[in-house]
Amino acid sequence: MFNLEELTLHLPVIRSDSTYINGDDLYDEILHYMPRLKRFLFNIHTRVVNNHVNIDLPSNDDIRNSFMKRGFQSVDAFTDYKLAKNSASCHVYSLPYSFSEFSFVGSCFRGGHFNQVRMLSMVDQRPFEYELFQIISQDFPLLEELTIINSEPQENREHHGQRALIFSHLFHLAIIFVHRDYMMQFLSERNALLPSLTHLKMDYKVLRAVTNNFTNDEELLNCTKVKVLSARNLPRNRPSKFDTYFSCPIRYLT
């Protein structure tokens, strides 16, 4: 690795009773051994699980500065300042962002330019509010696949039905492990316009709650476009109204 001149690093890390990976860690553990490195593209996500220690977590500026002092001027970061259920995350990456995938977006995300990204996953133990989804719809213009994992209810539902967010290229949506608020956010055309949606992964029990046992027709408008449905907790004997909205192949998820 001594003669390496170009490096692309996509690194997800879980740390226990520790803090986020910063520029000093990266230099000491990796870059110090690459003196001829000229081009370095990176995308690093750190998740810390601190059950036994109390550590002050670094800010966005702390993480950015730790890379900039090592010579990496084009860098951005978003971090959780506090633990939620003993867990927190940090995402730091080189600019411009050149990867096709962006994983583990949390509620602290503040946006950027992600024209190359086609796949996005959102995970947090804090709620995702409307403003965050608005950022996602604007800053990921070519997004095709979206996964959301969040069991926390939204604190502000005032935007539901007021202005629909547009995801023009999104064809694959996975909302299996979510609170009903996020299913409402994406399956109602009053909240989201998904003209390209063909593949949906979801939880039957959550969908049943959202639609009041499939009696609220307008909440299912985005479902009518689906060509492949993958469903968790789907009973063999389900209401006939369910099949009216999903006239497509169904895959059972465990």
N, C-alpha and C positions, 0 to 999 in steps of 0.2 A: 504493500500500500504506500510505500515511500514515494513512488513515482506517479501516483495517481494525480491527475489534473482536473478531472470532473467527477462530481459525486451528486447523486440524487438520493435523498433520504426521506422515506416515509415511515415514521416511527410512532406507534402507539405504545404507551408505557403505563403500567399500574404500579404505584409505589405505596408501601405500607408504613405508616408513622414517619412520614418524610414530607418533603416539599416538592415544588415543581422543578423539572429540568430547566436549566437556564443556559446562557451562553458560556459561562465558565465551565459548567459540567461537560458540555459538548466539546469544548476545546481540550480540556484536560483528558477526556476519555477517548476522543476520536481524532479531532482535527490537529492536535499536537503532533500526531504521527504522519501527517500529510503535508509536509512543507512546500510541496509543489502544486498544491491545490489552487486552481484558478477560478473554477466555476462550481458553486455549491447551491443546489436547490433543496429545500427542506420543508417538511411538514410534520411537526412534532406535537402529539397530544399526550399530556400527562394527567392521569387520574390518581389522586391521592386518597387513601382511606386511612384516616387517623383515629384509631379507637383508643389509643393509650397515651397519646402525647397532645400537648396544646402548642401548636406552631403558628406563628403569624405568617400568613400567606402573602407572597409578593404581589404587587399591583401590575397592571398592564405596562406602565412605564418602567417598573423594575425589570421586568422580563425583556422588554425592548432594549433597554440600556445595557443589559448584560451581553446582548449580541452585538450591539453597535460598538461597544468598546473593544470588541474582538475583530472589528473591521467589517461587520455586516450591517450596512447602512439601510438597506431596503428590507425591512422586516416589520411585521405587525403581530399583535398578540391580543387575545382576550382571555381574561382569567376570572375565576370565582374568588372573591375577596374573603368569603366566609364558607365554612363547612355547612352542608345540608345533610342531615342524617350521617354525620361523620365522613362525608365525601365531598370532594371539590375537583374542578378540572381547569386545565390551562391548555390553550392552543396557541402555538407560535409557528410562523411560517414565513418563508421568503417571498418577496414581491418582485415582479407580478406573480400571482398565484398561477402555477402552470400544471397542476394536477387535475385529472378529470373527476376525482372523487373528493368530497369534503365530509369528514366523519365527526360525529360527537358534538355537533353544534349545541350550545347551551343557551340558557336565558340571558347570559351576559353578552352575547354576540351583538356587535354594533354595526355590522355591515362592511362592505368593501366592494371590490371589482372582481367577480368570479365568472368571467365569460367562458372559461374552459370547462367548468364543472357540469357534469351530467348526472352524477349520483350524490345525494345528500342524505345524511342521517342526523336526526335531532334527538338528543337524550338529556334528560335532566330530572332532578327531584324538586325543582322549583317550577312554577307554572310558566307556560308559553303564552304570552299575551298577543293580542291582535297586531300590535306594533311590530313585533318580531316577525310574524308571518308576512307583514307588509314589506319589511326589509328583504326577506327571502325572495318574495315574488319580484322585487325590483333588481336585486343585486345578483341573482342567479337566472339570467334571462333564458338560458338554454337548458334548464333543469328538466330531466326526463324521469328520474326515479327518486322518490322521497320516502323515507322511513321515519316515523315518529314514535318515540317511546316516552310516555309521561302520564303518570296516574294522578297528578295534581290538578284540581279544577282551576279554571281561569278565574282571576280575581275581578276582571272587568269584562263583562259581556255586552256592554253598550253598543259595540260595533257590529254585533251580529245582525245581519239583515240590512245594514245601512249602505255598505259599499263592498261589492264583491271583489275579491282579489283574483288576479288573472295569472294562471300558470299555463301558458300556451302549449308547451311541449311535454308536459307531464303525462306519461302514459302508464306509469307504475306507481301505485300508492299503497304503502303498508302501514296500517293503523291498527295493529293487533292489540298491543299492550298500551292502551290509552284511556284517559278519562273521556266520558261522553262529549265533553265540550269540544274536543279536537275532531271527533267524528262529525259533530254538527258543523264545525268550521269548514270541513272539506266536502261533505256529501250534500250539503244544501247549496243549490245554485244561487241562493240569496247571499251566500257568504263567499263562495269560490266558483270561478269559471274554469272548468277543466275540459276543454274541447277535445283533447287527445287521449283522455283516460280510457284504457282498455283492460288493465290488470289491477285488481283490488285484493288486498289481504286485510281481513278485519275479524272482529270478535262478534259472533252472532248475538250474544247477550247484550253487548253494548248497543248494537244496532237496534235491537228490539226495544231497549229503553229509550233511545233517541226518538224513535218513530211511534212511541206509545203503542207497542205491539202491532206495528205496521198499519196503523190507522191514520197517520199523518203523512199524506202522500207527498207534499211538497218537499219534505226533508230527504226524499230519495231520488230527486231528479238527476243527480250526477251518477247514480247507480245504473241508470238505464243504458248507459254507453258501454258498460263493462262487458268484455268478451270472455274473460277468465277470472273466476272468483275463487279465492282460497279463504276458507272460513274456519275459525276456531269456535268450539262449543256449539257446533251446528247439529241439532237433533235430526234423527232420521224422519220423524214425523213432525214436520214444521208447517206453519200456517200456509195455506194456499196463496195468500197475498204475497208472501215472500217470493215465490216462484214467478209471480207476475212481473216483479221488478228485475229479477235476475234470470232471464231466459238465456243462460249461458252455462258452459261446463263448470262444475263445482268440485273443488278439491277440499277434502277434509283435513284440517290441521289439528294436531294433538297439543 
